[in-house]
Amino acid sequence: MSTEWHYFAFDEPAFRACVYEPVARAIEARDAEAWTGLLARLEDVHPPSRLSHSGFAGAPRGITDVEWYGGAEPLPIVDTPSSIDDHSVQVLLKLALESLATYRVHGKSLRPRGAFWELGLPESIESEADRQAFSKLAGPFFGGTVPMPAPYGYLERVNQGVGLALPPAVSDMVAFERTVGFLPRLVASLQSTEWADVALDLQSLWFFLCLANNDGLAVYYREDAT
């Protein structure tokens, strides 16, 4: 089995204020009018189309069509869902987060979590500082050792592999990595090996984290089976 992985950098306070909290309030208050108004706005949001050497894949429907994009039960139109924990609502929130992300990057390597395990990381890292750098990166993303920040627990329930780092954690990763310089050395050590695709993805990830940090964004990681 192979996988694809993705990173999304998004404005966490704006997403919470403009999407999550209005959805949660409408459902909690059983406010059908507010819910219907939210759906009308969100149906204008579409996932990004993708272009590759094999062609392009469009996104012909808005994110409110959770059955089309996520195989979930259709969302109610004239009434509110019974709970914010409703699976269809959680799929909607995931689609909204990914579609409204400021930046995104799609990896080339297969199963980076598995690659790190096969490389013996972090046990094979001799330097304590390098182990710390790897831990700061792997903990919220590949390692799954950092709890999902509230209120983003739904991402764990609708994804196979997932992680999220809020802006302070992203800033800490970048600051520590700039001091230690672990990632460039790891990339260099892998470039001429069978793990060259992992090296490319780690290099992209480093630039992506810097970009997210510059804009004060949170970073969300998703790994899918294909």
trRosetta pair geometry for C-beta under 8 A, 3 or more apart (Angstrom, degrees):
i j d omega theta_ij theta_ji phi_ij phi_ji
1 225 5.7 -21 174 -150 123 106
1 226 7.7 148 -175 57 76 54
2 110 4.5 -64 -149 -140 93 128
2 111 6.9 -126 -150 -23 49 97
2 225 7.8 126 85 -155 38 58
2 226 5.4 -33 87 58 86 103
3 110 5.8 122 44 -161 66 69
3 111 4.8 96 29 -68 117 71
3 160 7.8 -133 -128 89 125 136
3 161 7.4 32 -169 20 153 136
3 223 5.4 29 160 176 137 92
3 224 5.9 163 -160 83 85 42
3 225 5.4 -52 -100 -99 88 41
3 226 6.1 150 -119 3 29 87
4 106 6.9 -14 -180 -165 111 97
4 107 6.9 162 -169 61 62 86
4 110 8.0 -40 -76 -113 41 63
4 223 7.3 178 90 -152 40 54
4 224 5.2 -9 58 58 86 97
4 226 5.6 66 -13 -40 97 127
5 106 7.7 150 88 -158 47 52
5 107 4.4 9 68 28 92 133
5 109 7.5 -11 27 71 118 79
5 112 5.8 -36 -8 4 161 115
5 161 7.5 -49 -108 88 98 126
5 201 7.7 67 69 -161 121 143
5 221 6.9 -5 -173 -172 105 92
5 222 6.9 168 -153 91 59 49
5 223 4.4 -17 -102 -104 91 80
5 224 7.5 174 -85 18 41 66
6 98 7.9 35 125 -135 143 117
6 104 6.5 -7 -175 -171 103 103
6 105 7.1 164 -155 83 58 47
6 106 5.4 -20 -105 -106 84 66
6 107 7.0 -134 -73 3 36 85
6 221 7.3 158 85 -155 52 48
6 222 4.8 -9 59 61 98 95
6 223 7.7 -178 21 -78 65 40
6 224 7.6 22 1 -3 106 104
7 104 6.7 168 89 -152 56 54
7 105 5.0 3 53 52 101 92
7 107 7.8 81 -10 -41 91 96
7 205 6.8 130 -32 -118 156 82
7 208 5.7 87 96 147 147 155
7 219 6.0 -12 -169 -169 105 101
7 220 7.1 148 -158 78 54 48
7 221 5.6 -20 -102 -100 74 70
7 222 7.9 176 -82 22 30 69
8 97 6.8 108 114 140 152 89
8 98 5.5 -117 -85 -121 158 63
8 101 3.9 -98 -168 -109 104 156
8 103 7.4 160 -157 87 45 54
8 104 5.0 -11 -104 -103 70 89
8 219 7.2 153 79 -155 46 52
8 220 4.6 -17 62 61 99 99
8 221 8.0 -168 23 -72 72 28
8 222 7.4 27 -3 0 108 108
9 101 6.1 107 61 -174 42 102
9 102 5.4 -58 100 62 89 97
9 103 4.3 11 45 55 114 98
9 104 7.3 -154 19 -71 71 44
9 208 6.8 -166 -40 176 124 91
9 211 6.8 -146 -8 102 172 97
9 212 3.9 -142 -127 -101 133 107
9 215 7.2 92 149 64 130 124
9 217 4.2 70 174 119 96 144
9 218 7.1 163 -153 80 56 40
9 219 5.3 -23 -98 -97 73 74
9 220 7.9 -179 -80 19 26 73
10 15 5.6 36 147 -41 123 140
10 97 6.1 -101 -28 -168 174 78
10 100 6.6 71 -135 101 120 82
10 101 4.4 -83 -73 -118 98 69
10 102 5.9 156 -109 2 42 83
10 217 5.9 139 59 -165 18 108
10 218 5.8 -29 65 62 74 90
10 220 6.6 2 13 1 114 115
11 14 3.9 19 116 30 120 119
11 15 6.1 149 85 -22 67 87
11 102 6.3 86 -29 -38 86 120
11 216 7.9 42 -121 98 75 87
11 217 6.0 -67 -76 -115 47 86
11 218 7.8 108 -144 17 7 88
12 15 5.8 -56 -141 37 29 109
12 16 6.2 28 161 -19 64 107
12 166 6.1 17 -60 -135 174 82
12 167 6.6 -136 19 -24 130 99
12 217 7.2 135 -17 -160 85 52
12 218 4.0 71 -53 -13 119 130
13 16 5.8 -57 -147 37 30 111
13 17 6.1 19 160 -12 67 113
14 17 5.9 -61 -141 43 28 104
14 18 5.6 -1 171 3 68 120
15 18 6.5 -66 -126 50 21 92
15 19 5.3 -31 -169 32 63 119
15 20 6.4 53 139 -11 76 103
15 96 7.6 140 -152 127 101 104
15 97 6.1 56 -157 -112 145 79
15 100 6.6 149 -103 95 100 132
16 19 7.4 -53 -95 54 8 77
16 20 4.9 -39 -135 45 49 122
16 21 5.8 56 160 -24 67 103
16 151 7.4 118 -126 31 102 106
17 21 5.9 -13 -125 28 30 131
18 21 8.0 62 10 42 15 94
18 22 6.9 -18 178 -1 27 124
19 22 6.7 -80 -153 40 12 102
19 23 6.3 5 163 -13 57 115
19 42 7.8 96 -129 -95 96 116
19 93 7.0 133 144 -131 116 76
19 96 5.1 160 -156 147 147 145
19 97 7.6 -175 95 -68 158 66
19 100 7.2 -170 -48 23 146 160
20 23 6.0 -67 -152 39 26 109
20 24 6.1 21 158 -17 67 111
20 93 6.4 59 -100 -137 82 119
20 151 6.0 149 175 71 143 126
21 24 5.6 -54 -140 39 32 111
21 25 6.1 33 160 -21 67 106
22 25 5.8 -53 -141 37 30 110
22 26 6.3 29 161 -19 64 107
22 34 7.2 -143 -176 169 90 112
22 38 5.8 166 130 -99 117 127
23 26 6.1 -58 -149 36 27 109
23 27 6.4 19 157 -13 63 110
23 35 7.9 72 -137 -120 58 75
23 38 6.1 150 -88 176 70 160
23 84 7.1 110 125 -122 96 96
23 89 6.8 148 169 -163 126 109
23 92 7.6 172 -132 105 150 125
23 93 6.8 -154 71 -82 167 101
24 27 6.0 -62 -149 40 29 106
24 28 6.0 25 158 -18 67 112
24 84 5.1 15 -117 -97 79 139
24 151 7.6 -16 -67 145 148 168
25 28 5.9 -57 -140 40 28 108
25 29 6.0 9 166 -2 66 114
25 31 7.3 -7 130 25 78 132
25 34 7.1 -65 104 136 96 154
26 29 6.4 -66 -141 48 22 98
26 31 4.8 -100 -143 64 65 100
26 34 4.1 -150 -109 104 106 111
26 35 4.2 150 158 -69 132 75
26 38 6.0 -124 -13 -7 162 140
26 80 6.0 -171 140 -115 87 128
27 30 7.3 19 -175 -76 32 43
27 35 6.9 92 -68 -93 60 119
27 80 5.1 171 -115 173 56 124
27 81 5.6 -23 -122 63 116 88
27 82 7.9 31 -167 99 104 14
27 83 6.7 85 164 -160 130 14
27 84 5.2 150 81 -65 152 74
27 86 8.0 -150 -141 10 144 118
27 89 7.0 24 -79 -119 152 155
28 84 7.3 -7 -54 -36 85 112
29 34 7.4 42 71 36 124 142
30 80 5.3 -157 -138 39 50 136
31 34 4.0 27 118 23 122 115
31 35 6.2 152 93 -19 67 87
31 80 6.7 70 54 -56 41 139
32 35 5.5 -56 -144 39 32 115
32 36 6.1 34 158 -21 67 106
32 78 6.5 14 -170 163 129 48
32 79 5.4 -54 -109 -123 118 39
32 80 5.6 -126 -89 -31 61 84
33 36 5.9 -53 -146 35 28 110
33 37 6.5 29 153 -18 61 107
34 37 5.6 -57 -151 37 32 114
34 38 6.4 35 152 -21 65 104
35 38 5.7 -54 -152 33 31 112
35 39 6.6 31 152 -18 65 104
35 76 7.9 12 140 89 141 96
35 79 7.7 7 78 146 151 25
35 80 4.4 -174 -53 -96 161 87
35 81 7.8 177 -144 5 142 71
36 39 5.7 -51 -149 35 33 112
36 40 6.5 38 151 -23 64 104
36 77 6.9 59 -113 175 93 59
36 78 7.1 21 -83 -115 123 36
37 40 5.6 -51 -150 31 33 114
37 41 6.7 27 153 -14 64 104
38 41 5.9 -60 -153 38 33 107
38 42 6.0 21 156 -12 70 113
39 42 5.8 -61 -137 45 30 105
39 43 6.0 37 162 -31 67 104
39 64 5.3 86 -156 -122 85 145
39 75 6.7 -179 -111 112 126 139
39 77 7.0 -146 105 -128 169 63
40 43 6.2 -47 -143 24 24 111
40 44 7.9 24 152 -17 51 100
41 44 6.3 -61 -174 26 37 110
41 45 7.8 33 138 -20 65 102
42 45 5.4 -46 -161 22 54 115
42 62 6.7 126 129 162 61 120
42 63 5.9 -80 165 68 96 103
42 64 5.2 115 104 -59 102 101
42 92 7.1 43 155 -173 154 111
42 96 6.4 -51 -141 -95 117 114
43 62 3.7 106 -168 91 53 163
43 63 7.4 -145 -110 48 35 59
43 64 4.3 -43 -86 14 81 132
43 65 7.8 80 -130 -27 89 80
44 62 6.0 -3 -33 -113 12 131
45 62 6.0 85 59 -156 51 91
45 63 5.0 -25 93 7 99 117
45 95 8.0 134 111 132 114 96
45 96 6.5 54 105 -121 157 72
45 99 5.2 112 160 120 107 141
45 100 6.6 -31 -150 -61 137 94
46 59 4.4 139 170 111 103 119
46 60 7.9 -137 -140 109 129 1
46 61 7.2 150 -121 90 94 28
46 62 5.8 -83 -78 -107 70 50
46 63 6.9 -173 -108 -36 26 79
46 99 6.6 -179 100 -149 24 132
47 59 4.3 -165 66 -124 80 149
47 63 6.6 112 -41 -84 80 94
47 69 6.8 138 -18 -124 137 138
47 95 6.5 -81 -66 -160 104 92
47 98 6.6 5 -121 107 97 109
47 99 4.8 -99 -95 -94 51 102
48 59 6.7 114 87 -11 10 143
48 99 6.9 170 -23 -133 71 65
48 104 7.2 -168 23 38 148 146
49 56 6.1 26 164 176 112 108
49 57 6.4 -178 -160 90 71 53
49 58 4.7 -20 -115 -120 116 50
49 59 5.4 -133 -72 0 67 89
50 56 6.5 173 91 -154 49 64
50 57 4.8 6 54 50 95 98
50 106 8.0 50 -131 -33 126 160
51 55 7.8 -103 -144 139 58 30
51 56 4.5 -19 -102 -102 71 96
52 55 6.8 5 64 52 77 39
52 56 7.4 155 22 -89 60 46
61 65 4.2 -31 150 31 134 150
61 68 5.1 47 59 76 155 163
61 69 7.3 -147 80 -41 114 99
62 65 6.1 114 68 -3 62 94
63 66 7.6 34 164 -73 60 70
63 69 6.8 -31 -137 11 58 160
63 92 6.4 111 140 -147 99 66
63 95 3.9 166 -155 129 114 126
63 96 5.8 146 125 -69 159 63
63 99 5.5 -121 -64 -6 136 156
64 75 6.1 -86 -172 33 85 140
64 92 6.6 24 -115 -124 50 113
65 68 4.1 12 137 20 115 119
65 69 6.2 108 95 -7 80 95
65 74 8.0 -30 -142 -122 54 83
66 69 6.1 -66 -136 54 35 94
66 70 4.9 -33 -173 42 76 114
66 72 4.2 -34 138 60 112 119
66 73 7.6 8 93 69 116 38
66 74 7.0 154 55 -120 90 35
66 75 6.0 92 13 -34 121 98
66 88 5.0 133 87 -157 156 81
66 91 4.4 107 -154 99 119 126
66 92 5.4 -68 -73 -63 126 78
66 95 7.0 -147 -103 -7 80 144
67 70 7.4 -60 -93 60 11 68
67 71 6.7 31 -157 -131 47 18
67 72 6.0 -109 -82 68 49 55
67 73 6.9 -5 -82 -164 97 11
67 74 5.1 -26 -33 -72 125 72
69 91 7.3 155 91 166 98 114
69 95 5.8 73 111 -101 153 136
70 88 8.0 152 82 -129 128 55
70 91 3.8 -174 87 -157 169 134
70 94 7.4 105 -92 68 143 125
70 95 6.9 -112 -39 -51 122 117
70 158 7.0 -17 -155 -166 134 121
72 87 5.5 -164 -136 123 113 97
72 88 4.3 152 149 -103 127 70
72 91 4.4 -155 -23 10 150 157
73 87 7.0 87 20 75 97 106
73 88 5.0 -83 66 -61 78 126
74 88 7.1 24 116 -136 10 148
75 81 6.8 -64 -148 -61 81 109
75 88 5.2 178 -80 146 72 130
75 89 7.3 102 -114 -76 106 62
75 92 6.5 50 -72 -61 138 137
76 79 4.7 -49 154 67 141 78
76 80 6.7 95 77 157 128 4
76 81 6.0 168 22 -71 111 58
81 84 7.7 120 90 -78 122 28
81 86 4.3 -114 176 17 134 160
81 88 6.7 -166 -105 70 137 107
81 89 5.1 -130 43 -52 169 122
82 86 6.0 122 50 -69 77 120
83 86 5.1 142 67 -36 74 83
83 89 7.5 -145 97 24 55 147
84 89 5.9 -130 -155 121 40 151
85 89 7.5 62 65 62 8 123
85 90 7.1 12 -157 -49 37 117
85 154 7.6 -160 -124 -95 56 103
86 89 4.3 81 70 6 95 109
86 90 7.0 -171 89 -10 48 85
87 90 5.6 -58 -150 37 34 112
87 91 6.5 35 153 -19 67 103
87 157 7.6 -125 -118 136 77 119
87 158 7.4 138 -159 -88 77 103
88 91 5.7 -50 -149 34 34 112
88 92 6.5 39 149 -22 63 103
89 92 5.5 -52 -152 34 34 116
89 93 6.5 34 151 -19 66 103
89 154 8.0 -87 106 -136 82 152
90 93 5.7 -49 -146 35 34 111
90 94 6.5 37 153 -19 64 104
90 154 3.9 -153 -138 -166 105 121
90 157 5.9 -33 170 82 160 118
90 158 5.1 177 130 -40 110 129
91 94 5.7 -53 -148 36 33 113
91 95 6.3 32 154 -17 65 107
91 158 5.5 172 -86 -137 65 147
92 95 5.8 -58 -148 38 29 110
92 96 6.2 31 153 -22 65 107
93 96 5.6 -52 -146 35 31 114
93 97 6.4 33 156 -21 64 104
93 154 5.7 55 72 91 137 149
94 97 5.9 -54 -149 33 29 110
94 98 6.4 19 158 -10 64 109
94 154 6.9 -132 -52 122 94 105
94 155 6.1 133 -102 -108 100 70
94 158 5.1 -121 -36 89 153 142
94 159 7.2 168 -134 -47 142 100
95 98 6.0 -60 -145 43 29 105
95 99 5.8 21 161 -15 67 116
96 99 6.0 -62 -138 42 24 105
96 100 5.8 2 170 0 65 118
97 100 6.5 -71 -138 47 19 95
97 101 6.7 46 155 -57 59 90
97 155 7.6 -45 49 -87 161 115
97 220 6.5 31 150 15 128 170
98 101 5.8 -27 -156 -16 31 118
98 104 7.4 60 -164 -100 75 138
98 220 7.8 -112 -84 90 72 137
98 222 7.6 -19 -93 -6 123 151
101 104 5.2 88 98 -60 138 98
101 220 7.5 -118 -100 40 127 115
102 215 6.6 -134 118 122 162 157
102 217 5.9 -115 37 -104 134 149
103 208 6.9 -177 126 -148 131 89
103 211 6.1 26 -2 121 176 131
103 212 6.8 -130 51 -76 129 81
103 217 7.4 130 26 81 103 170
105 204 5.7 176 176 155 147 121
105 205 7.5 -169 87 -86 147 54
105 208 5.1 -94 -1 -92 146 142
107 112 6.9 -58 168 -40 166 124
107 201 4.4 37 -143 -127 104 127
107 204 7.3 175 -106 69 70 139
108 197 4.9 -123 110 -163 104 103
108 200 5.9 -5 44 88 133 128
108 201 5.8 -152 38 -63 79 102
109 112 5.5 85 95 -75 124 84
109 115 6.3 -21 162 -36 134 156
109 195 7.8 24 -123 -162 133 70
109 197 4.2 149 -86 122 80 102
109 198 4.5 73 -102 -80 158 60
109 200 7.5 159 -41 59 99 91
109 201 4.8 -92 4 -9 112 144
110 114 7.7 -28 121 57 75 123
110 115 7.7 126 80 -49 58 111
110 197 7.7 37 2 103 70 144
111 114 3.7 12 138 24 122 118
111 115 6.2 146 102 -23 73 82
111 223 7.4 84 -117 -173 51 130
112 115 5.2 -49 -143 33 39 117
112 116 6.5 41 158 -21 68 99
112 142 5.9 -94 111 -106 103 126
112 198 6.3 135 -120 -127 85 97
112 201 6.6 -123 -88 107 128 149
112 223 7.3 -127 34 -106 93 133
113 116 6.1 -55 -156 32 30 109
113 117 6.7 29 148 -17 63 106
113 142 4.8 175 -93 -162 78 92
113 143 7.9 163 -127 -75 98 33
113 161 6.6 -135 -17 -145 142 149
113 223 6.9 12 -11 -124 114 179
114 117 5.5 -54 -151 36 37 114
114 118 6.3 33 153 -16 69 105
115 118 5.8 -57 -147 39 32 108
115 119 6.2 27 154 -15 66 110
115 195 6.3 123 -166 -131 120 112
115 198 5.0 -177 160 -93 158 141
116 119 5.6 -58 -144 42 31 109
116 121 4.4 -77 -167 62 85 115
116 138 6.8 139 -163 -113 168 131
116 142 6.0 89 6 150 151 149
117 120 7.7 39 174 -69 31 26
117 121 7.6 -84 -68 50 22 72
119 124 6.8 -111 144 33 73 144
119 195 6.8 39 -78 -83 121 161
120 123 5.3 -83 172 65 84 98
120 124 3.8 78 109 -32 113 120
121 124 6.0 -62 -78 39 52 99
121 125 6.3 54 -132 -31 78 105
121 134 6.1 -132 -179 -166 114 150
121 138 7.7 178 130 -65 113 153
122 125 4.9 -43 -171 19 74 122
122 131 5.0 99 172 -137 129 84
122 134 4.8 157 -103 98 114 142
122 135 6.6 -10 -60 -60 163 80
122 138 7.2 -146 -47 24 112 154
125 130 4.8 -146 -174 108 121 113
125 131 4.8 160 98 -76 129 78
125 134 6.1 -162 -38 -1 164 147
126 130 7.4 42 61 48 54 132
127 130 3.9 81 73 8 107 107
127 131 6.7 -169 94 -10 56 81
127 182 8.0 -154 76 -102 127 105
128 131 5.6 -52 -149 35 33 113
128 132 6.5 37 151 -21 64 103
129 132 5.6 -52 -152 34 33 114
129 133 6.5 35 149 -21 65 103
129 180 4.8 -174 152 -121 111 119
129 182 7.4 -163 123 -62 82 114
130 133 5.4 -49 -147 34 36 113
130 134 6.4 35 153 -17 66 103
130 180 6.4 165 -84 171 54 129
130 182 4.6 141 -132 -114 78 119
130 185 7.8 -69 -117 71 126 134
131 134 5.7 -53 -147 38 32 110
131 135 6.2 36 152 -23 65 107
132 135 5.5 -54 -145 36 31 114
132 136 6.4 34 155 -22 65 102
132 176 6.9 -111 125 178 106 139
132 180 7.4 -177 74 -71 100 159
133 136 5.9 -51 -150 31 30 111
133 137 6.7 21 153 -10 62 108
133 176 5.9 -172 -104 130 77 109
133 177 5.6 108 -148 -96 112 70
133 180 4.7 -137 -62 79 135 153
133 182 3.8 154 93 11 154 149
133 183 7.3 -131 154 -35 128 77
134 137 5.8 -64 -154 42 34 108
134 138 5.6 13 160 -6 73 117
134 182 6.5 -120 -48 149 76 152
134 186 8.0 116 -87 -68 104 152
135 138 6.0 -59 -125 48 27 98
135 139 5.4 42 170 -41 65 108
135 143 7.5 -3 -142 -14 56 163
136 139 6.3 -34 -129 17 17 117
136 169 7.9 -179 -169 -174 88 84
136 172 6.5 -135 -154 120 129 99
136 173 4.9 170 142 -106 115 76
136 176 5.7 106 6 64 170 148
136 177 7.6 -140 81 -49 134 91
137 140 8.0 -94 -180 42 21 84
137 141 6.5 -39 163 33 60 122
137 142 7.5 18 128 19 81 108
137 173 6.1 103 -80 -143 67 120
137 177 7.7 70 -59 -74 112 124
137 183 7.7 120 -67 -77 156 111
137 205 7.9 83 -156 137 122 136
138 141 6.3 -92 -139 62 29 85
138 142 4.5 -56 -141 62 78 101
138 143 3.9 76 144 -29 93 110
138 145 7.6 43 118 18 85 111
139 143 5.1 -30 -98 56 29 130
139 145 4.8 -72 -140 64 74 101
139 146 4.4 75 149 -30 96 110
140 143 7.8 37 13 49 21 92
140 146 4.3 -35 -84 53 67 142
140 163 4.7 127 148 174 60 116
140 164 6.5 -92 177 74 109 29
140 165 4.3 98 117 -72 160 92
140 169 6.1 87 -41 154 158 149
140 221 7.7 129 125 13 80 125
141 163 4.0 -171 -110 73 35 152
141 165 7.2 -39 -50 -29 89 111
141 219 8.0 -30 -79 118 114 113
141 221 4.4 75 -136 0 93 164
142 163 7.2 -62 -23 -15 28 152
142 221 7.7 -77 -52 143 56 160
143 146 7.6 76 79 -2 103 81
144 161 7.8 -96 -66 -150 119 80
144 163 6.7 -123 -86 -81 57 106
146 163 7.2 72 60 -150 103 105
146 165 7.8 43 95 -92 154 78
146 169 7.8 104 179 -137 162 152
148 152 5.4 -126 167 92 105 90
148 153 5.1 133 93 -97 131 57
148 155 6.5 -174 -149 58 141 105
148 156 5.4 -124 -35 -35 156 121
148 162 7.4 20 -97 113 124 110
148 163 7.7 -140 -96 -135 81 42
148 164 6.0 63 -143 33 77 112
149 152 5.6 41 76 30 73 114
149 164 5.9 -104 25 98 99 118
149 166 5.5 64 -43 -42 168 116
150 153 6.8 -8 -107 -25 60 99
151 154 7.7 23 144 -2 78 100
152 155 5.1 -2 168 1 89 118
152 164 5.4 -18 113 28 156 168
152 220 7.8 -137 -165 -109 146 117
153 156 5.8 -45 -170 26 56 112
153 157 6.9 47 141 -15 74 105
154 157 5.4 -61 -153 39 46 112
154 158 6.3 15 159 -1 78 111
155 158 6.5 -72 -141 47 29 91
155 159 5.7 -3 171 7 69 124
155 162 4.9 -180 140 176 101 151
155 164 6.6 95 60 -38 159 127
155 220 6.9 -121 -137 -155 159 120
155 222 7.7 -111 -173 -89 109 99
156 159 6.7 -71 -124 50 21 92
156 162 5.5 -149 -93 64 54 133
159 162 4.1 96 85 -55 139 121
159 222 5.3 -110 -140 -137 142 95
159 223 7.6 97 168 49 111 54
159 224 7.4 -88 -153 -82 85 76
160 223 6.4 -90 84 94 93 76
160 224 6.0 111 31 -123 118 43
160 225 5.6 39 13 -11 175 95
161 221 7.7 -52 129 127 87 97
161 222 7.0 123 85 -168 70 40
161 223 3.3 -19 74 58 125 110
161 224 7.6 -134 36 -54 91 29
162 220 7.6 -18 -164 -175 90 86
162 221 6.4 152 -158 88 41 71
162 222 5.6 1 -105 -107 79 63
162 223 7.2 -142 -60 23 43 76
163 220 7.5 170 89 -156 49 46
163 221 4.3 5 54 50 90 116
164 218 6.5 16 -176 166 95 116
164 219 7.1 172 -151 91 52 50
164 220 4.8 -7 -106 -108 89 73
164 221 7.1 -154 -70 20 44 73
165 169 4.0 -126 -166 97 94 124
165 170 5.1 126 122 -59 117 77
165 173 6.9 9 -180 -19 160 136
165 218 6.5 180 91 -162 52 73
165 219 4.9 3 54 56 98 94
166 169 5.4 89 54 13 65 104
166 170 7.2 -127 103 -7 30 93
166 218 5.0 -35 -126 -112 42 108
167 170 5.5 -55 -141 37 34 113
167 171 6.1 36 160 -21 68 105
167 213 7.7 128 -153 -121 75 56
167 216 5.2 14 -135 -172 141 64
167 217 6.5 154 -91 84 95 12
167 218 5.7 -75 -44 -71 68 65
168 171 5.6 -54 -148 37 31 113
168 172 6.3 34 153 -21 65 105
169 172 5.5 -51 -147 35 34 114
169 173 6.5 40 152 -22 64 101
170 173 5.7 -50 -151 31 32 114
170 174 6.4 26 155 -14 65 108
170 209 6.1 -165 -159 -158 92 86
170 212 5.5 -90 -169 112 150 117
170 213 5.2 -162 137 -82 105 84
170 217 7.2 -13 50 83 172 58
170 218 6.8 -171 -23 -128 132 36
170 219 5.5 120 -92 -1 123 112
171 174 5.9 -58 -147 39 30 108
171 175 6.1 27 158 -18 66 110
171 213 5.5 131 -93 -139 59 106
172 175 5.9 -55 -140 39 28 108
172 176 6.1 22 162 -14 64 111
173 176 6.3 -67 -150 40 22 104
173 177 6.0 17 159 -16 63 115
173 209 5.9 -85 105 -171 127 141
173 213 7.9 -141 67 -71 92 128
174 177 5.8 -58 -142 40 26 110
174 178 6.3 30 158 -23 63 107
174 209 5.5 -176 -77 138 98 107
174 210 5.9 129 -130 -94 126 60
174 213 4.5 -26 -13 -58 161 165
175 178 5.9 -56 -151 32 27 112
175 179 6.8 24 152 -16 60 107
176 179 5.8 -61 -158 36 34 111
176 180 6.1 8 157 -2 71 114
177 180 6.0 -65 -133 49 31 96
177 181 7.2 103 173 -72 60 22
177 182 6.3 -92 -134 36 77 90
177 183 5.8 13 -158 -2 123 114
177 206 7.1 -158 154 -133 152 99
177 209 7.8 66 30 99 155 145
178 181 7.5 24 -165 -65 22 65
181 184 5.7 -42 -174 39 82 111
181 185 6.3 79 133 -18 86 106
182 185 6.0 -73 -159 43 33 107
182 186 6.0 28 154 -19 73 111
183 186 5.6 -56 -142 38 33 110
183 187 6.1 36 159 -21 67 105
183 202 5.9 -165 -158 161 98 107
183 203 7.6 147 156 -93 108 47
183 205 7.8 -134 -146 83 141 100
183 206 4.9 152 130 -83 155 129
184 187 5.6 -52 -145 36 31 114
184 188 6.3 32 156 -20 64 106
184 206 7.6 74 -58 -110 70 174
185 188 5.7 -52 -146 36 32 112
185 189 6.4 30 155 -19 64 107
186 189 5.8 -58 -149 36 31 110
186 190 6.4 15 158 -10 65 113
186 199 7.7 -167 127 -117 72 79
186 202 6.4 -84 102 147 113 160
187 190 6.2 -73 -150 42 27 102
187 191 6.4 45 156 -51 67 99
187 199 4.7 110 -152 -160 66 87
187 202 5.3 -157 -84 90 93 117
187 203 5.0 86 -127 -64 147 93
187 206 7.8 -71 -44 -10 139 139
188 191 6.0 -36 -144 -1 30 118
188 199 7.8 142 -37 -148 14 127
189 193 7.6 5 142 -8 60 129
190 193 5.3 -79 -155 41 50 115
190 195 4.4 -67 -162 95 110 110
190 196 6.6 173 141 -89 81 36
190 198 5.8 -76 164 82 150 101
190 199 3.8 -178 93 -68 108 109
190 202 7.6 82 49 25 145 138
191 196 5.7 55 -159 -123 39 82
191 199 4.7 -162 -78 144 60 167
192 196 7.1 56 -79 -84 12 106
193 196 6.4 172 65 -48 52 72
193 199 7.9 121 46 -32 90 127
195 198 4.3 -34 180 34 92 122
195 199 6.2 104 121 -28 82 90
196 199 5.3 -49 -151 31 38 117
196 200 6.6 41 151 -20 66 100
197 200 5.6 -47 -151 32 37 113
197 201 6.5 34 151 -16 65 105
198 201 5.7 -58 -150 39 33 110
198 202 6.2 33 153 -20 68 106
199 202 5.8 -55 -146 36 29 110
199 203 6.5 31 154 -19 63 105
200 203 5.8 -56 -152 35 30 111
200 204 6.4 29 151 -17 65 105
201 204 5.5 -51 -147 37 35 112
201 205 6.2 40 151 -24 66 104
202 205 5.4 -48 -144 33 33 116
202 206 6.6 40 154 -25 63 99
203 206 5.8 -49 -154 27 32 112
203 207 6.9 25 153 -10 63 103
204 207 6.0 -60 -154 41 35 106
204 208 6.0 36 150 -23 69 111
205 208 5.4 -56 -143 38 32 115
205 209 6.2 34 157 -21 67 103
206 209 6.0 -52 -149 33 28 109
206 210 6.6 28 152 -17 61 105
207 210 5.6 -55 -152 36 34 113
207 211 6.3 36 151 -20 67 105
208 211 5.6 -53 -149 36 32 112
208 212 6.3 31 153 -17 65 105
208 219 7.5 107 134 -125 104 130
209 212 5.7 -53 -144 39 32 111
209 213 6.1 34 155 -21 65 108
209 219 6.7 -31 -108 -61 72 161
210 213 5.7 -56 -146 37 29 112
210 214 6.4 36 154 -25 63 103
211 214 5.8 -50 -151 29 30 114
211 215 6.8 6 158 1 62 108
212 215 6.3 -74 -154 48 30 96
212 217 4.3 -100 -158 68 81 106
212 218 7.5 -77 -177 85 124 10
212 219 5.1 27 -172 -67 173 105
213 216 7.5 36 -170 -73 33 32
213 217 7.7 -90 -56 41 21 74
